[in-house]
Amino acid sequence: MDYYSVPRRILRGARQLVYPRRCPFCDRVLGSVPICPDCAAELEELRRKPGMRLDASQHYLGSSTVPV
């Protein structure tokens, strides 16, 4: 079956009616809109936020004394 064939398009449309695309953050039905308009500002802010880094002392997993 070709991707653009009539049966495939009908099945794709039925699937979108039963399982519509939803925003992963607010669960709003998106339909054909690529980005949720309600969550777009918060998502852009998360993209620009610098990553959280640990201090060098927090990376050490061993103990300071060696058990005998």
C-alpha positions in Angstrom: 0.0 0.0 0.0 1.4 3.4 -1.0 1.7 6.1 1.6 -0.6 8.5 -0.2 -3.1 5.9 -1.4 -6.8 6.4 -0.6 -7.1 3.5 1.9 -4.0 4.8 3.8 -5.4 8.4 3.9 -8.7 7.1 5.2 -7.0 4.9 7.9 -4.8 7.9 8.9 -7.8 10.2 9.2 -9.7 7.6 11.3 -6.6 7.1 13.6 -6.4 10.9 14.1 -10.1 11.0 15.1 -9.6 8.2 17.6 -6.1 9.2 18.8 -5.6 12.9 18.2 -2.2 14.6 18.7 -1.9 16.1 22.2 0.5 18.4 23.9 2.7 16.4 26.2 2.7 19.2 28.8 -1.0 20.3 29.1 -2.7 17.4 27.3 -4.5 19.8 24.9 -5.6 18.4 21.6 -3.4 19.9 18.9 -4.8 18.5 15.7 -2.6 19.8 12.8 -1.0 22.7 14.9 2.7 21.8 15.4 3.3 23.5 18.7 0.8 24.1 21.6 0.1 27.9 21.7 -0.4 27.8 25.5 2.9 26.0 26.2 5.1 27.6 23.5 6.5 30.4 25.8 7.4 28.0 28.6 8.9 25.6 26.2 11.1 28.3 24.7 12.2 29.3 28.2 13.2 25.8 29.0 15.3 25.5 25.8 17.3 28.7 26.7 17.8 27.9 30.3 21.4 26.8 31.1 21.9 23.3 32.4 22.3 22.7 36.1 25.9 21.7 37.0 27.1 20.0 40.2 30.1 21.2 42.2 33.3 19.2 41.9 32.8 17.9 45.5 29.4 16.5 44.6 30.7 14.3 41.9 32.9 12.2 44.2 31.1 8.9 45.0 33.6 7.2 47.2 34.3 7.6 50.9 37.2 9.6 52.3 38.6 6.7 54.4 39.5 3.2 53.1 38.0 0.4 55.1 40.5 -2.1 56.4 
